[in-house]
Amino acid sequence: MEIRDNLLDRIAEAEREGWLGEIEGLQVSLAGAQSKISQVDRASRTEPAMLGMPARKPV
């Protein structure tokens, strides 16, 4: 999420400064970040978290 937010800030800066080539590259990176966030969201909703079994300490 931080990466996505940073990319949005950098895109806004590039637009203000007129860095057209930079904007295109950042938008590609943003699309990848948003895709990864979607994958994580889908996985966290559909798959249970495996926490493992607690182990007893030897006495």
C-alpha positions in Angstrom: 0.0 0.0 0.0 2.9 2.4 0.8 4.5 1.6 -2.6 1.2 2.4 -4.3 0.8 5.6 -2.4 4.4 6.6 -3.2 3.8 5.9 -6.9 0.7 8.0 -6.9 2.7 10.9 -5.4 5.5 10.5 -8.0 3.0 10.4 -10.8 1.4 13.7 -9.6 4.9 15.2 -9.4 5.8 14.0 -12.9 2.6 15.5 -14.3 3.4 18.9 -12.6 6.9 18.8 -14.0 5.9 17.6 -17.4 8.0 14.5 -17.3 6.0 12.5 -19.9 8.3 9.5 -20.1 8.5 9.2 -16.4 4.7 9.2 -16.1 4.4 6.2 -18.4 6.9 4.2 -16.5 5.3 5.1 -13.2 1.9 4.1 -14.4 3.2 0.7 -15.4 4.7 0.3 -12.0 1.4 1.4 -10.4 -0.6 -1.1 -12.4 1.7 -3.9 -11.1 1.4 -2.7 -7.5 -2.4 -2.6 -7.7 -2.4 -6.0 -9.3 -0.3 -7.4 -6.4 -2.5 -5.7 -3.8 -5.6 -7.4 -5.4 -3.8 -10.8 -5.4 -3.0 -10.4 -1.7 -6.6 -9.3 -0.9 -8.1 -12.2 -2.7 -5.7 -14.7 -1.1 -6.4 -13.4 2.4 -10.1 -13.7 2.0 -10.2 -17.2 0.5 -7.3 -19.1 2.2 -7.2 -19.7 6.0 -4.0 -18.7 7.8 -2.0 -21.8 8.8 -0.7 -21.0 12.3 0.6 -24.5 13.1 0.1 -26.6 16.2 1.5 -25.4 19.5 4.2 -27.6 20.9 4.5 -28.7 24.5 7.8 -28.0 26.2 9.5 -31.0 27.6 9.3 -31.3 31.4 
